[in-house]
Amino acid sequence: MRSDPRPELTAAIAELPLVDHHVHGVLRSDLDRSGLEAAITESFDRAPAGTTHFDSPVGFAIRRHCGPVLGLPPHATAEDYVGRRRELGAAEVNRRLLAASGIAHLLLDTGHRAAEITSPAETSGLAGQRVDEVIRLEPVAEQVAGEGVGAAAFADEFAGRLAEQASAAVGLKSVVAYRFGLDFDPSPPSRAEVTDAAGRWLRDMPAGEQPRLTDPVLLRHLIWAGLDLGLPLQFHVGYGDPDLHLHRCNPLLMTDFLRASQARGVPIMLLHCYPYHREAGYLAQVFPHVYFDVGEAVTYTGARSRSVLAASLDLAPFGKILFSSDGWGAAELHHLGAVLWRRGMADVLGGFVETGEWSFDDAVRVAAMVGRDNARRVYRLTA
């Protein structure tokens, strides 16, 4: 046993250049108090009168860990934090927080409110980090539908557009959890079923509105068409905003789909997973093509994130767990995802070393696997 391995382990993990395998861009515009509060919660609503979203695990973590990056003492008030943020300006805040995260490589999902946030090139330029793109399936289908495609041609047009957009991407993503639920029919639909469903969707589409795909037949078709490209396929699982029904986001609902897709050999990446991270760990153990992370749950649980990270190590092989921040909009979320992951892993793994259950070298090796090496292997990253 080691007397206290945590300081040495903390230093080793702090030097690890992370690969954030699921993340988004940052907002270009300055944020006032209400704008920043809206960006640090999954709620669509303002905090109730007399309360603030800063009085939350993530709000406290921002004041503790992001304040010093912006030149404030730890635990500075929310008012002082917002004032300092405005004083520096969005570009400088974004540069500081992204650079201080120690994330070296971002896999950027560009399918959610992309016009409001930085592109892959902009994000890369802010902090000198490498960025590769992950293509979200549903917006591609909605693009095709919005261009007036006919029902009979929809499947072919979607396949061609997806192949074109994914030609330089490293992965794909589905938000079927939001649009239907993870209890979707696990089998691929027939061509006739896709044509019939496309006909209904296109016929009933409100004129002048952005198409939104919720048809379960077409959502299944997108997933299976994505598998045909062979790129790792990410699924939102568990925790998210009120646009989903959390009880239908349990990854165990995908068990039959995982069985059906196993022969394809395409990696299935379960994102976030909280509060179903133990279920995700089970699936990662029993299915060779399943991987998972605890993503934004680390950020949003703040000082309690160590317990989430510890639970993620309960069952799954360590080669099946990845790091992600799922940062979107406020660069604080990108930074906290990395800071809290590093601190939590050092504390949890350090405990294993201290009690003699693990060697120090194994703890460092597993941290590197989860934080970097597994993503490099699964996404076939060359640098």
C-alpha positions in Angstrom: 0.0 0.0 0.0 1.0 3.6 -0.6 0.6 6.2 2.3 -1.3 8.6 0.1 -1.0 8.2 -3.6 -3.5 10.9 -4.5 -1.1 13.9 -4.9 1.2 11.9 -7.3 -1.8 10.5 -9.2 -3.5 13.9 -9.4 -0.3 15.2 -11.0 -0.1 12.4 -13.5 -3.8 12.7 -14.5 -3.5 16.5 -14.7 -0.9 16.1 -17.5 -3.1 13.7 -19.5 -4.2 15.3 -22.9 -7.9 14.3 -23.0 -10.0 13.3 -25.9 -13.5 14.6 -25.4 -15.5 12.2 -27.5 -18.8 14.0 -27.3 -19.0 17.8 -27.1 -20.4 20.9 -28.9 -19.2 24.4 -29.7 -19.3 27.5 -27.5 -21.4 30.6 -27.7 -19.7 33.5 -29.5 -21.8 36.2 -27.8 -21.3 37.7 -24.3 -23.7 36.5 -21.7 -25.5 38.5 -19.0 -26.6 36.9 -15.7 -29.9 35.4 -17.1 -28.1 34.2 -20.3 -25.4 32.4 -18.3 -28.0 30.9 -15.9 -29.9 29.5 -18.9 -26.7 28.0 -20.2 -25.9 26.0 -17.1 -29.1 24.1 -16.6 -31.0 21.5 -18.5 -34.3 23.3 -17.6 -36.0 25.4 -20.2 -37.2 27.8 -17.5 -35.8 30.5 -15.3 -35.1 29.7 -11.6 -38.2 30.3 -9.4 -38.4 33.8 -7.9 -36.0 34.1 -5.0 -33.7 31.4 -6.3 -30.9 31.1 -8.8 -29.4 28.4 -11.0 -26.1 29.3 -9.5 -27.3 27.7 -6.3 -26.8 24.2 -7.7 -24.0 21.7 -7.9 -22.8 23.0 -11.3 -23.2 26.6 -10.2 -21.0 26.1 -7.1 -18.4 24.2 -9.3 -18.3 27.1 -11.7 -17.5 29.6 -8.9 -14.9 27.2 -7.5 -13.1 26.0 -10.6 -13.8 28.5 -13.4 -13.4 31.7 -11.3 -9.7 31.3 -10.9 -9.2 30.8 -14.6 -10.8 34.1 -15.2 -8.7 35.8 -12.5 -11.1 35.6 -9.6 -10.6 33.9 -6.2 -12.3 30.5 -5.7 -15.9 30.9 -4.5 -16.3 34.5 -5.7 -19.9 35.5 -5.7 -22.1 34.9 -8.8 -22.4 38.6 -9.3 -18.6 39.0 -9.4 -18.3 36.0 -11.6 -20.8 37.3 -14.2 -19.2 40.8 -14.0 -15.7 39.4 -14.6 -17.0 37.4 -17.5 -18.5 40.4 -19.2 -15.3 42.4 -18.5 -13.2 39.9 -20.3 -15.6 39.3 -23.2 -16.8 36.1 -24.7 -13.8 35.4 -26.9 -11.3 35.7 -24.1 -13.5 33.7 -21.7 -13.8 30.9 -24.3 -10.1 30.9 -25.0 -9.1 30.7 -21.3 -11.5 28.0 -20.3 -11.0 25.8 -23.3 -7.2 26.1 -23.0 -7.2 25.5 -19.2 -9.2 22.3 -19.6 -6.3 20.3 -21.0 -8.5 18.7 -23.6 -6.4 18.1 -26.7 -8.9 16.7 -29.1 -12.7 17.4 -29.4 -15.2 15.3 -31.3 -17.8 17.9 -32.1 -21.5 17.1 -32.5 -22.6 19.9 -34.8 -26.3 19.0 -35.1 -27.8 21.0 -32.2 -28.5 24.8 -32.6 -25.3 24.9 -34.7 -25.9 28.5 -35.9 -25.6 29.8 -32.3 -22.2 28.2 -31.5 -18.7 28.0 -32.9 -18.0 25.7 -35.8 -15.4 23.0 -35.7 -12.8 25.4 -37.3 -13.7 28.2 -34.9 -13.6 25.9 -31.9 -10.2 24.6 -32.9 -8.8 28.1 -33.3 -10.0 29.3 -29.9 -7.6 27.1 -27.9 -5.4 25.3 -30.5 -7.2 22.0 -30.0 -7.8 19.4 -32.7 -11.4 19.1 -33.7 -13.2 16.3 -35.6 -16.9 16.2 -36.5 -19.7 13.9 -35.4 -22.7 14.0 -37.7 -26.2 13.9 -36.1 -28.6 11.8 -38.2 -31.9 13.6 -37.7 -30.9 17.0 -39.0 -29.6 15.4 -42.2 -33.0 13.8 -42.8 -34.7 17.1 -42.0 -32.5 18.9 -44.5 -33.5 16.4 -47.2 -37.2 16.8 -46.3 -37.0 20.5 -46.3 -35.7 20.5 -49.9 -38.9 19.0 -51.2 -37.8 15.4 -51.8 -40.5 12.9 -52.7 -41.4 9.9 -50.5 -40.1 7.3 -52.9 -36.8 9.0 -53.2 -36.3 9.9 -49.5 -34.3 6.8 -48.6 -31.8 7.2 -51.4 -31.5 11.0 -51.0 -30.9 10.6 -47.2 -28.3 7.9 -47.8 -26.4 10.0 -50.3 -26.5 13.2 -48.2 -25.4 11.3 -45.1 -22.5 9.7 -46.9 -21.4 13.1 -48.2 -21.6 14.8 -44.9 -20.0 12.0 -43.0 -17.1 11.5 -45.5 -14.7 13.5 -43.2 -16.4 12.7 -39.9 -15.3 10.3 -37.2 -18.7 9.3 -35.9 -22.5 9.6 -36.1 -25.1 10.4 -33.5 -28.8 9.6 -33.0 -31.2 11.5 -30.7 -34.0 8.9 -31.0 -34.2 9.1 -27.2 -35.6 12.7 -27.6 -37.7 12.1 -30.7 -39.3 8.8 -29.6 -37.5 6.9 -26.9 -35.1 4.0 -26.6 -37.9 1.5 -26.7 -37.9 1.6 -30.5 -38.5 -1.5 -32.7 -35.0 -3.0 -33.0 -35.4 -4.3 -36.5 -34.6 -2.3 -39.7 -37.8 -1.2 -41.6 -38.4 -2.4 -45.1 -38.1 -0.1 -48.1 -41.9 0.0 -48.4 -42.3 0.9 -44.8 -39.8 3.8 -45.2 -41.6 5.1 -48.3 -45.0 5.0 -46.6 -43.7 6.7 -43.4 -41.9 9.3 -45.5 -45.1 10.0 -47.4 -47.0 10.6 -44.2 -44.3 12.8 -42.7 -43.8 14.9 -45.9 -47.6 15.2 -46.4 -48.3 16.4 -42.8 -45.4 18.7 -42.6 -46.6 22.3 -41.7 -45.8 24.7 -44.4 -43.1 27.2 -43.7 -41.8 25.4 -40.5 -38.5 23.7 -40.0 -39.2 19.9 -40.4 -38.9 17.9 -37.2 -38.6 14.1 -37.5 -40.4 12.1 -34.8 -41.8 9.2 -36.9 -40.5 5.9 -35.3 -40.2 4.1 -38.6 -38.0 6.8 -40.1 -36.0 7.2 -36.9 -35.2 3.4 -37.1 -34.3 3.8 -40.8 -31.8 6.5 -40.0 -30.1 4.4 -37.3 -29.7 1.4 -39.6 -28.6 3.5 -42.5 -26.0 5.0 -40.2 -24.8 1.6 -39.2 -24.2 0.9 -42.9 -21.4 3.6 -42.9 -19.5 1.7 -40.2 -18.7 4.8 -38.1 -19.1 4.7 -34.3 -22.8 5.5 -33.6 -23.5 7.6 -30.5 -26.9 7.5 -28.7 -28.1 10.1 -26.2 -29.0 8.0 -23.1 -30.6 9.2 -19.8 -30.2 12.8 -18.5 -31.2 15.7 -20.6 -33.6 18.5 -21.0 -37.5 18.3 -20.5 -37.9 17.5 -24.2 -37.4 13.8 -23.4 -39.2 11.3 -21.2 -36.5 10.0 -18.9 -38.1 6.7 -18.2 -37.9 5.9 -21.9 -34.2 6.7 -22.0 -32.9 3.7 -20.1 -30.4 1.9 -22.3 -31.7 -1.5 -21.2 -34.6 -0.7 -23.6 -32.1 -1.1 -26.4 -31.1 -4.6 -25.5 -32.8 -6.2 -28.5 -31.3 -3.6 -30.8 -27.9 -4.3 -29.4 -28.3 -8.0 -30.1 -29.6 -7.2 -33.6 -26.7 -4.8 -34.4 -23.8 -6.8 -32.9 -23.0 -8.7 -36.1 -22.3 -5.3 -37.9 -19.4 -4.8 -35.6 -20.1 -1.0 -35.4 -19.3 0.6 -32.0 -22.4 1.8 -30.2 -21.5 4.7 -27.9 -23.9 5.3 -25.0 -23.7 9.0 -23.9 -24.3 10.5 -20.5 -26.3 7.6 -19.1 -27.1 9.1 -15.7 -29.1 7.8 -13.8 -28.7 4.6 -15.8 -24.9 4.5 -15.8 -24.9 1.2 -14.0 -27.2 -0.3 -16.6 -24.9 1.1 -19.3 -21.9 -0.5 -17.6 -23.7 -3.8 -17.7 -24.4 -3.5 -21.4 -20.8 -2.5 -22.0 -19.7 -5.7 -20.3 -22.0 -8.1 -22.1 -21.9 -6.7 -25.6 -18.5 -6.4 -27.3 -19.6 -3.4 -29.5 -21.0 -1.2 -26.6 -19.2 1.6 -24.9 -20.3 4.3 -22.6 -19.5 7.5 -20.7 -21.1 9.5 -17.9 -20.6 12.7 -19.8 -22.5 15.8 -18.6 -23.5 14.0 -15.4 -20.0 14.7 -14.1 -20.4 18.4 -14.8 -23.9 18.8 -13.4 -23.2 16.8 -10.2 -20.3 19.1 -9.3 -18.7 18.1 -5.9 -20.7 14.9 -6.0 -19.3 13.8 -9.4 -16.8 11.5 -7.7 -19.7 9.1 -6.8 -20.9 9.1 -10.4 -17.4 8.3 -11.7 -16.9 5.6 -9.0 -20.2 3.9 -10.1 -19.1 4.0 -13.7 -16.2 1.8 -12.7 -18.4 -0.8 -11.0 -18.7 -3.4 -13.7 -17.6 -2.4 -17.2 -14.2 -3.4 -18.6 -12.0 -0.3 -18.5 -11.5 -0.4 -22.2 -15.2 0.3 -22.7 -15.4 3.6 -20.8 -14.7 7.0 -22.4 -14.5 10.6 -21.3 -16.8 13.3 -22.5 -18.0 16.7 -21.3 -21.0 17.3 -23.6 -20.2 21.0 -23.2 -22.6 23.2 -25.2 -22.7 27.0 -25.3 -21.0 28.1 -22.1 -17.3 27.2 -22.1 -17.6 26.6 -18.3 -19.2 23.3 -19.1 -16.3 22.2 -21.3 -13.8 23.2 -18.6 -15.7 21.6 -15.7 -16.2 18.4 -17.6 -12.4 18.0 -17.7 -11.5 19.4 -14.2 -14.1 17.4 -12.3 -13.3 14.2 -14.3 -9.6 14.6 -13.5 -10.2 15.3 -9.8 -12.8 12.5 -9.4 -10.7 9.9 -11.1 -7.6 10.8 -9.1 -9.7 10.5 -5.9 -11.4 7.2 -6.8 -8.4 5.5 -8.3 -6.2 6.8 -5.5 -8.5 5.1 -3.0 -8.0 1.8 -4.8 -4.2 2.3 -4.7 -4.2 3.4 -1.0 -6.0 0.2 0.1 -3.7 -2.0 -2.0 -6.5 -3.1 -4.4 -4.7 -1.5 -7.4 -1.1 -0.7 -8.2 -0.2 2.9 -8.9 0.9 2.1 -12.5 -2.5 0.4 -13.2 -4.3 3.5 -11.9 -2.4 5.8 -14.3 -2.9 3.3 -17.1 -6.7 3.1 -16.6 -7.0 6.9 -16.4 -5.2 7.2 -19.7 -7.4 4.5 -21.3 -10.6 6.3 -20.2 -9.4 9.8 -20.8 -7.7 9.4 -24.1 -6.7 6.0 -25.4 -10.1 4.3 -25.8 -11.5 7.1 -27.9 -8.4 7.1 -30.1 -8.9 3.3 -30.7 -12.6 3.2 -31.2 -12.8 6.3 -33.4 -9.6 5.4 -35.2 -8.0 8.8 -34.5 -4.6 9.1 -36.1 -3.1 11.7 -33.9 
